[in-house]
Amino acid sequence: MNSLNKSTCLRRDENIADRVIEALWQDAFLDAHGMEVTVQDGVVTLRGHDLDRLQVERAIKLIDDLPIVDDVVDGTTSRKLSAAA
């Protein structure tokens, strides 16, 4: 890959990251605290520890629905649901 193409890809990834972060924070039903987003070659990786599983699933759906995203990788860990006593 020549430097012009590499530079273009980096800018595209930065643009995707900005759009994803904006979408996560604008969703009224999503708590994006603790979520981290990285993008490489159009693939978004969502990371975070001890996150609510339903919130992660909502975030992944939201990200996947963005037309500029090629794919989404779930790199999160979720809270375990408490067992009823």
Jmol script that loads the backbone (N, CA, C; Angstrom):
load data "model"
ATOM      1  N   MET A   1       0.854  -1.174   0.000  1.00  0.00           N
ATOM      2  CA  MET A   1       0.000   0.000   0.000  1.00  0.00           C
ATOM      3  C   MET A   1       0.900   1.237   0.000  1.00  0.00           C
ATOM      4  N   ASN A   2       0.664   2.142  -0.913  1.00  0.00           N
ATOM      5  CA  ASN A   2       1.488   3.350  -0.918  1.00  0.00           C
ATOM      6  C   ASN A   2       1.000   4.327   0.145  1.00  0.00           C
ATOM      7  N   SER A   3       1.809   5.342   0.417  1.00  0.00           N
ATOM      8  CA  SER A   3       1.512   6.240   1.533  1.00  0.00           C
ATOM      9  C   SER A   3       0.222   7.027   1.326  1.00  0.00           C
ATOM     10  N   LEU A   4      -0.125   7.351   0.084  1.00  0.00           N
ATOM     11  CA  LEU A   4      -1.363   8.067  -0.166  1.00  0.00           C
ATOM     12  C   LEU A   4      -2.555   7.206   0.238  1.00  0.00           C
ATOM     13  N   ASN A   5      -2.559   5.948  -0.148  1.00  0.00           N
ATOM     14  CA  ASN A   5      -3.651   5.054   0.224  1.00  0.00           C
ATOM     15  C   ASN A   5      -3.687   4.805   1.728  1.00  0.00           C
ATOM     16  N   LYS A   6      -2.526   4.651   2.342  1.00  0.00           N
ATOM     17  CA  LYS A   6      -2.462   4.438   3.791  1.00  0.00           C
ATOM     18  C   LYS A   6      -3.020   5.657   4.521  1.00  0.00           C
ATOM     19  N   SER A   7      -2.655   6.832   4.072  1.00  0.00           N
ATOM     20  CA  SER A   7      -3.143   8.065   4.667  1.00  0.00           C
ATOM     21  C   SER A   7      -4.657   8.174   4.506  1.00  0.00           C
ATOM     22  N   THR A   8      -5.160   7.820   3.343  1.00  0.00           N
ATOM     23  CA  THR A   8      -6.596   7.862   3.092  1.00  0.00           C
ATOM     24  C   THR A   8      -7.335   6.882   4.001  1.00  0.00           C
ATOM     25  N   CYS A   9      -6.785   5.688   4.172  1.00  0.00           N
ATOM     26  CA  CYS A   9      -7.402   4.687   5.054  1.00  0.00           C
ATOM     27  C   CYS A   9      -7.424   5.165   6.497  1.00  0.00           C
ATOM     28  N   LEU A  10      -6.341   5.784   6.948  1.00  0.00           N
ATOM     29  CA  LEU A  10      -6.281   6.289   8.320  1.00  0.00           C
ATOM     30  C   LEU A  10      -7.331   7.364   8.552  1.00  0.00           C
ATOM     31  N   ARG A  11      -7.489   8.264   7.580  1.00  0.00           N
ATOM     32  CA  ARG A  11      -8.505   9.312   7.707  1.00  0.00           C
ATOM     33  C   ARG A  11      -9.902   8.706   7.711  1.00  0.00           C
ATOM     34  N   ARG A  12     -10.120   7.689   6.864  1.00  0.00           N
ATOM     35  CA  ARG A  12     -11.420   7.012   6.818  1.00  0.00           C
ATOM     36  C   ARG A  12     -11.704   6.354   8.175  1.00  0.00           C
ATOM     37  N   ASP A  13     -10.728   5.673   8.733  1.00  0.00           N
ATOM     38  CA  ASP A  13     -10.907   5.032  10.034  1.00  0.00           C
ATOM     39  C   ASP A  13     -11.199   6.058  11.124  1.00  0.00           C
ATOM     40  N   GLU A  14     -10.512   7.187  11.094  1.00  0.00           N
ATOM     41  CA  GLU A  14     -10.764   8.244  12.079  1.00  0.00           C
ATOM     42  C   GLU A  14     -12.186   8.777  11.929  1.00  0.00           C
ATOM     43  N   ASN A  15     -12.634   8.947  10.692  1.00  0.00           N
ATOM     44  CA  ASN A  15     -13.987   9.424  10.430  1.00  0.00           C
ATOM     45  C   ASN A  15     -15.014   8.412  10.945  1.00  0.00           C
ATOM     46  N   ILE A  16     -14.767   7.136  10.699  1.00  0.00           N
ATOM     47  CA  ILE A  16     -15.669   6.092  11.192  1.00  0.00           C
ATOM     48  C   ILE A  16     -15.720   6.125  12.718  1.00  0.00           C
ATOM     49  N   ALA A  17     -14.569   6.210  13.366  1.00  0.00           N
ATOM     50  CA  ALA A  17     -14.522   6.256  14.835  1.00  0.00           C
ATOM     51  C   ALA A  17     -15.327   7.441  15.351  1.00  0.00           C
ATOM     52  N   ASP A  18     -15.170   8.603  14.746  1.00  0.00           N
ATOM     53  CA  ASP A  18     -15.917   9.788  15.164  1.00  0.00           C
ATOM     54  C   ASP A  18     -17.420   9.567  15.024  1.00  0.00           C
ATOM     55  N   ARG A  19     -17.845   8.993  13.905  1.00  0.00           N
ATOM     56  CA  ARG A  19     -19.277   8.742  13.663  1.00  0.00           C
ATOM     57  C   ARG A  19     -19.829   7.724  14.646  1.00  0.00           C
ATOM     58  N   VAL A  20     -19.061   6.680  14.932  1.00  0.00           N
ATOM     59  CA  VAL A  20     -19.507   5.641  15.869  1.00  0.00           C
ATOM     60  C   VAL A  20     -19.664   6.225  17.264  1.00  0.00           C
ATOM     61  N   ILE A  21     -18.660   6.952  17.725  1.00  0.00           N
ATOM     62  CA  ILE A  21     -18.715   7.552  19.062  1.00  0.00           C
ATOM     63  C   ILE A  21     -19.901   8.512  19.169  1.00  0.00           C
ATOM     64  N   GLU A  22     -20.106   9.309  18.143  1.00  0.00           N
ATOM     65  CA  GLU A  22     -21.237  10.236  18.130  1.00  0.00           C
ATOM     66  C   GLU A  22     -22.560   9.464  18.213  1.00  0.00           C
ATOM     67  N   ALA A  23     -22.688   8.396  17.452  1.00  0.00           N
ATOM     68  CA  ALA A  23     -23.920   7.597  17.459  1.00  0.00           C
ATOM     69  C   ALA A  23     -24.161   6.962  18.827  1.00  0.00           C
ATOM     70  N   LEU A  24     -23.100   6.470  19.452  1.00  0.00           N
ATOM     71  CA  LEU A  24     -23.245   5.841  20.767  1.00  0.00           C
ATOM     72  C   LEU A  24     -23.725   6.854  21.809  1.00  0.00           C
ATOM     73  N   TRP A  25     -23.150   8.031  21.795  1.00  0.00           N
ATOM     74  CA  TRP A  25     -23.503   9.034  22.797  1.00  0.00           C
ATOM     75  C   TRP A  25     -24.851   9.677  22.521  1.00  0.00           C
ATOM     76  N   GLN A  26     -25.324   9.661  21.271  1.00  0.00           N
ATOM     77  CA  GLN A  26     -26.608  10.279  20.946  1.00  0.00           C
ATOM     78  C   GLN A  26     -27.793   9.357  21.186  1.00  0.00           C
ATOM     79  N   ASP A  27     -27.547   8.071  21.365  1.00  0.00           N
ATOM     80  CA  ASP A  27     -28.642   7.136  21.599  1.00  0.00           C
ATOM     81  C   ASP A  27     -29.168   7.321  23.023  1.00  0.00           C
ATOM     82  N   ALA A  28     -30.427   7.681  23.130  1.00  0.00           N
ATOM     83  CA  ALA A  28     -31.025   7.996  24.431  1.00  0.00           C
ATOM     84  C   ALA A  28     -31.152   6.784  25.354  1.00  0.00           C
ATOM     85  N   PHE A  29     -31.094   5.580  24.784  1.00  0.00           N
ATOM     86  CA  PHE A  29     -31.286   4.376  25.587  1.00  0.00           C
ATOM     87  C   PHE A  29     -29.986   3.620  25.851  1.00  0.00           C
ATOM     88  N   LEU A  30     -28.877   4.239  25.511  1.00  0.00           N
ATOM     89  CA  LEU A  30     -27.584   3.576  25.651  1.00  0.00           C
ATOM     90  C   LEU A  30     -26.690   4.331  26.622  1.00  0.00           C
ATOM     91  N   ASP A  31     -26.064   3.598  27.536  1.00  0.00           N
ATOM     92  CA  ASP A  31     -25.076   4.182  28.436  1.00  0.00           C
ATOM     93  C   ASP A  31     -23.696   3.794  27.892  1.00  0.00           C
ATOM     94  N   ALA A  32     -23.035   4.726  27.220  1.00  0.00           N
ATOM     95  CA  ALA A  32     -21.759   4.442  26.560  1.00  0.00           C
ATOM     96  C   ALA A  32     -20.555   4.592  27.489  1.00  0.00           C
ATOM     97  N   HIS A  33     -20.792   4.905  28.753  1.00  0.00           N
ATOM     98  CA  HIS A  33     -19.676   5.024  29.700  1.00  0.00           C
ATOM     99  C   HIS A  33     -18.911   3.707  29.763  1.00  0.00           C
ATOM    100  N   GLY A  34     -17.620   3.784  29.661  1.00  0.00           N
ATOM    101  CA  GLY A  34     -16.777   2.599  29.752  1.00  0.00           C
ATOM    102  C   GLY A  34     -16.566   1.879  28.432  1.00  0.00           C
ATOM    103  N   MET A  35     -17.249   2.338  27.369  1.00  0.00           N
ATOM    104  CA  MET A  35     -17.062   1.721  26.059  1.00  0.00           C
ATOM    105  C   MET A  35     -15.942   2.436  25.311  1.00  0.00           C
ATOM    106  N   GLU A  36     -15.081   1.660  24.680  1.00  0.00           N
ATOM    107  CA  GLU A  36     -13.986   2.209  23.884  1.00  0.00           C
ATOM    108  C   GLU A  36     -14.133   1.708  22.458  1.00  0.00           C
ATOM    109  N   VAL A  37     -13.822   2.569  21.502  1.00  0.00           N
ATOM    110  CA  VAL A  37     -13.957   2.241  20.086  1.00  0.00           C
ATOM    111  C   VAL A  37     -12.618   2.405  19.395  1.00  0.00           C
ATOM    112  N   THR A  38     -12.222   1.384  18.641  1.00  0.00           N
ATOM    113  CA  THR A  38     -11.072   1.499  17.754  1.00  0.00           C
ATOM    114  C   THR A  38     -11.525   1.028  16.374  1.00  0.00           C
ATOM    115  N   VAL A  39     -10.864   1.556  15.352  1.00  0.00           N
ATOM    116  CA  VAL A  39     -11.217   1.198  13.971  1.00  0.00           C
ATOM    117  C   VAL A  39      -9.948   0.918  13.199  1.00  0.00           C
ATOM    118  N   GLN A  40      -9.953  -0.181  12.460  1.00  0.00           N
ATOM    119  CA  GLN A  40      -8.856  -0.505  11.563  1.00  0.00           C
ATOM    120  C   GLN A  40      -9.440  -1.073  10.283  1.00  0.00           C
ATOM    121  N   ASP A  41      -9.134  -0.428   9.180  1.00  0.00           N
ATOM    122  CA  ASP A  41      -9.598  -0.849   7.857  1.00  0.00           C
ATOM    123  C   ASP A  41     -11.118  -1.000   7.810  1.00  0.00           C
ATOM    124  N   GLY A  42     -11.833  -0.089   8.453  1.00  0.00           N
ATOM    125  CA  GLY A  42     -13.287  -0.087   8.417  1.00  0.00           C
ATOM    126  C   GLY A  42     -13.958  -1.022   9.399  1.00  0.00           C
ATOM    127  N   VAL A  43     -13.166  -1.786  10.157  1.00  0.00           N
ATOM    128  CA  VAL A  43     -13.705  -2.721  11.142  1.00  0.00           C
ATOM    129  C   VAL A  43     -13.638  -2.070  12.524  1.00  0.00           C
ATOM    130  N   VAL A  44     -14.793  -1.962  13.159  1.00  0.00           N
ATOM    131  CA  VAL A  44     -14.898  -1.334  14.476  1.00  0.00           C
ATOM    132  C   VAL A  44     -14.768  -2.410  15.551  1.00  0.00           C
ATOM    133  N   THR A  45     -13.902  -2.155  16.529  1.00  0.00           N
ATOM    134  CA  THR A  45     -13.805  -3.025  17.704  1.00  0.00           C
ATOM    135  C   THR A  45     -14.320  -2.245  18.902  1.00  0.00           C
ATOM    136  N   LEU A  46     -15.296  -2.837  19.570  1.00  0.00           N
ATOM    137  CA  LEU A  46     -15.869  -2.249  20.774  1.00  0.00           C
ATOM    138  C   LEU A  46     -15.242  -2.958  21.964  1.00  0.00           C
ATOM    139  N   ARG A  47     -14.676  -2.167  22.888  1.00  0.00           N
ATOM    140  CA  ARG A  47     -14.040  -2.738  24.072  1.00  0.00           C
ATOM    141  C   ARG A  47     -14.606  -2.089  25.322  1.00  0.00           C
ATOM    142  N   GLY A  48     -14.455  -2.788  26.413  1.00  0.00           N
ATOM    143  CA  GLY A  48     -14.875  -2.292  27.714  1.00  0.00           C
ATOM    144  C   GLY A  48     -14.969  -3.470  28.661  1.00  0.00           C
ATOM    145  N   HIS A  49     -14.890  -3.189  29.944  1.00  0.00           N
ATOM    146  CA  HIS A  49     -14.919  -4.240  30.960  1.00  0.00           C
ATOM    147  C   HIS A  49     -16.118  -4.047  31.872  1.00  0.00           C
ATOM    148  N   ASP A  50     -16.694  -5.157  32.294  1.00  0.00           N
ATOM    149  CA  ASP A  50     -17.787  -5.161  33.257  1.00  0.00           C
ATOM    150  C   ASP A  50     -18.970  -4.319  32.774  1.00  0.00           C
ATOM    151  N   LEU A  51     -19.302  -4.459  31.482  1.00  0.00           N
ATOM    152  CA  LEU A  51     -20.411  -3.709  30.900  1.00  0.00           C
ATOM    153  C   LEU A  51     -21.695  -4.531  30.957  1.00  0.00           C
ATOM    154  N   ASP A  52     -22.809  -3.840  30.947  1.00  0.00           N
ATOM    155  CA  ASP A  52     -24.109  -4.497  30.907  1.00  0.00           C
ATOM    156  C   ASP A  52     -24.290  -5.146  29.532  1.00  0.00           C
ATOM    157  N   ARG A  53     -24.602  -6.433  29.510  1.00  0.00           N
ATOM    158  CA  ARG A  53     -24.697  -7.202  28.254  1.00  0.00           C
ATOM    159  C   ARG A  53     -25.721  -6.607  27.290  1.00  0.00           C
ATOM    160  N   LEU A  54     -26.870  -6.172  27.799  1.00  0.00           N
ATOM    161  CA  LEU A  54     -27.888  -5.584  26.937  1.00  0.00           C
ATOM    162  C   LEU A  54     -27.406  -4.276  26.313  1.00  0.00           C
ATOM    163  N   GLN A  55     -26.627  -3.505  27.078  1.00  0.00           N
ATOM    164  CA  GLN A  55     -26.075  -2.261  26.544  1.00  0.00           C
ATOM    165  C   GLN A  55     -25.060  -2.554  25.433  1.00  0.00           C
ATOM    166  N   VAL A  56     -24.254  -3.594  25.630  1.00  0.00           N
ATOM    167  CA  VAL A  56     -23.268  -3.992  24.611  1.00  0.00           C
ATOM    168  C   VAL A  56     -23.990  -4.434  23.343  1.00  0.00           C
ATOM    169  N   GLU A  57     -25.029  -5.240  23.499  1.00  0.00           N
ATOM    170  CA  GLU A  57     -25.781  -5.704  22.329  1.00  0.00           C
ATOM    171  C   GLU A  57     -26.412  -4.539  21.579  1.00  0.00           C
ATOM    172  N   ARG A  58     -26.946  -3.571  22.308  1.00  0.00           N
ATOM    173  CA  ARG A  58     -27.533  -2.388  21.670  1.00  0.00           C
ATOM    174  C   ARG A  58     -26.454  -1.600  20.918  1.00  0.00           C
ATOM    175  N   ALA A  59     -25.293  -1.421  21.559  1.00  0.00           N
ATOM    176  CA  ALA A  59     -24.200  -0.670  20.934  1.00  0.00           C
ATOM    177  C   ALA A  59     -23.733  -1.358  19.647  1.00  0.00           C
ATOM    178  N   ILE A  60     -23.590  -2.675  19.692  1.00  0.00           N
ATOM    179  CA  ILE A  60     -23.132  -3.411  18.508  1.00  0.00           C
ATOM    180  C   ILE A  60     -24.142  -3.277  17.375  1.00  0.00           C
ATOM    181  N   LYS A  61     -25.429  -3.378  17.679  1.00  0.00           N
ATOM    182  CA  LYS A  61     -26.461  -3.217  16.645  1.00  0.00           C
ATOM    183  C   LYS A  61     -26.407  -1.817  16.058  1.00  0.00           C
ATOM    184  N   LEU A  62     -26.269  -0.824  16.930  1.00  0.00           N
ATOM    185  CA  LEU A  62     -26.197   0.562  16.483  1.00  0.00           C
ATOM    186  C   LEU A  62     -24.999   0.781  15.549  1.00  0.00           C
ATOM    187  N   ILE A  63     -23.848   0.245  15.944  1.00  0.00           N
ATOM    188  CA  ILE A  63     -22.631   0.383  15.135  1.00  0.00           C
ATOM    189  C   ILE A  63     -22.793  -0.348  13.809  1.00  0.00           C
ATOM    190  N   ASP A  64     -23.307  -1.564  13.868  1.00  0.00           N
ATOM    191  CA  ASP A  64     -23.462  -2.379  12.670  1.00  0.00           C
ATOM    192  C   ASP A  64     -24.429  -1.744  11.671  1.00  0.00           C
ATOM    193  N   ASP A  65     -25.382  -0.964  12.151  1.00  0.00           N
ATOM    194  CA  ASP A  65     -26.353  -0.304  11.280  1.00  0.00           C
ATOM    195  C   ASP A  65     -25.787   0.919  10.561  1.00  0.00           C
ATOM    196  N   LEU A  66     -24.609   1.387  10.962  1.00  0.00           N
ATOM    197  CA  LEU A  66     -23.999   2.532  10.278  1.00  0.00           C
ATOM    198  C   LEU A  66     -23.442   2.072   8.930  1.00  0.00           C
ATOM    199  N   PRO A  67     -23.849   2.694   7.835  1.00  0.00           N
ATOM    200  CA  PRO A  67     -23.420   2.232   6.507  1.00  0.00           C
ATOM    201  C   PRO A  67     -21.911   2.361   6.248  1.00  0.00           C
ATOM    202  N   ILE A  68     -21.218   3.175   7.012  1.00  0.00           N
ATOM    203  CA  ILE A  68     -19.778   3.351   6.786  1.00  0.00           C
ATOM    204  C   ILE A  68     -18.940   2.281   7.471  1.00  0.00           C
ATOM    205  N   VAL A  69     -19.584   1.442   8.304  1.00  0.00           N
ATOM    206  CA  VAL A  69     -18.878   0.403   9.053  1.00  0.00           C
ATOM    207  C   VAL A  69     -18.898  -0.903   8.257  1.00  0.00           C
ATOM    208  N   ASP A  70     -17.714  -1.507   8.082  1.00  0.00           N
ATOM    209  CA  ASP A  70     -17.620  -2.777   7.359  1.00  0.00           C
ATOM    210  C   ASP A  70     -17.969  -3.972   8.238  1.00  0.00           C
ATOM    211  N   ASP A  71     -17.568  -3.932   9.508  1.00  0.00           N
ATOM    212  CA  ASP A  71     -17.825  -5.036  10.427  1.00  0.00           C
ATOM    213  C   ASP A  71     -17.628  -4.550  11.859  1.00  0.00           C
ATOM    214  N   VAL A  72     -18.155  -5.317  12.823  1.00  0.00           N
ATOM    215  CA  VAL A  72     -18.023  -4.974  14.242  1.00  0.00           C
ATOM    216  C   VAL A  72     -17.484  -6.187  14.983  1.00  0.00           C
ATOM    217  N   VAL A  73     -16.497  -5.945  15.847  1.00  0.00           N
ATOM    218  CA  VAL A  73     -15.924  -6.989  16.687  1.00  0.00           C
ATOM    219  C   VAL A  73     -16.253  -6.647  18.135  1.00  0.00           C
ATOM    220  N   ASP A  74     -16.795  -7.626  18.863  1.00  0.00           N
ATOM    221  CA  ASP A  74     -17.122  -7.439  20.271  1.00  0.00           C
ATOM    222  C   ASP A  74     -15.924  -7.871  21.116  1.00  0.00           C
ATOM    223  N   GLY A  75     -15.215  -6.895  21.657  1.00  0.00           N
ATOM    224  CA  GLY A  75     -14.079  -7.171  22.524  1.00  0.00           C
ATOM    225  C   GLY A  75     -14.376  -6.801  23.961  1.00  0.00           C
ATOM    226  N   THR A  76     -15.664  -6.841  24.337  1.00  0.00           N
ATOM    227  CA  THR A  76     -16.069  -6.426  25.679  1.00  0.00           C
ATOM    228  C   THR A  76     -16.162  -7.607  26.634  1.00  0.00           C
ATOM    229  N   THR A  77     -16.190  -7.290  27.913  1.00  0.00           N
ATOM    230  CA  THR A  77     -16.563  -8.266  28.926  1.00  0.00           C
ATOM    231  C   THR A  77     -17.817  -7.725  29.595  1.00  0.00           C
ATOM    232  N   SER A  78     -18.700  -8.612  29.968  1.00  0.00           N
ATOM    233  CA  SER A  78     -19.991  -8.205  30.513  1.00  0.00           C
ATOM    234  C   SER A  78     -20.148  -8.635  31.946  1.00  0.00           C
ATOM    235  N   ARG A  79     -21.023  -7.923  32.638  1.00  0.00           N
ATOM    236  CA  ARG A  79     -21.402  -8.300  33.988  1.00  0.00           C
ATOM    237  C   ARG A  79     -22.191  -9.599  33.933  1.00  0.00           C
ATOM    238  N   LYS A  80     -21.981 -10.432  34.911  1.00  0.00           N
ATOM    239  CA  LYS A  80     -22.780 -11.648  35.038  1.00  0.00           C
ATOM    240  C   LYS A  80     -24.117 -11.289  35.666  1.00  0.00           C
ATOM    241  N   LEU A  81     -25.168 -11.908  35.190  1.00  0.00           N
ATOM    242  CA  LEU A  81     -26.477 -11.690  35.791  1.00  0.00           C
ATOM    243  C   LEU A  81     -26.538 -12.438  37.113  1.00  0.00           C
ATOM    244  N   SER A  82     -27.140 -11.820  38.108  1.00  0.00           N
ATOM    245  CA  SER A  82     -27.272 -12.454  39.409  1.00  0.00           C
ATOM    246  C   SER A  82     -28.292 -13.580  39.321  1.00  0.00           C
ATOM    247  N   ALA A  83     -27.982 -14.690  39.931  1.00  0.00           N
ATOM    248  CA  ALA A  83     -28.927 -15.805  39.983  1.00  0.00           C
ATOM    249  C   ALA A  83     -29.949 -15.529  41.067  1.00  0.00           C
ATOM    250  N   ALA A  84     -31.206 -15.839  40.776  1.00  0.00           N
ATOM    251  CA  ALA A  84     -32.264 -15.631  41.781  1.00  0.00           C
ATOM    252  C   ALA A  84     -32.078 -16.628  42.911  1.00  0.00           C
ATOM    253  N   ALA A  85     -32.253 -16.154  44.116  1.00  0.00           N
ATOM    254  CA  ALA A  85     -32.068 -17.032  45.290  1.00  0.00           C
ATOM    255  C   ALA A  85     -33.297 -17.841  45.562  1.00  0.00           C
TER     256      ALA A  85
END
end "model"
wireframe off; spacefill off
backbone 0.3
color backbone group
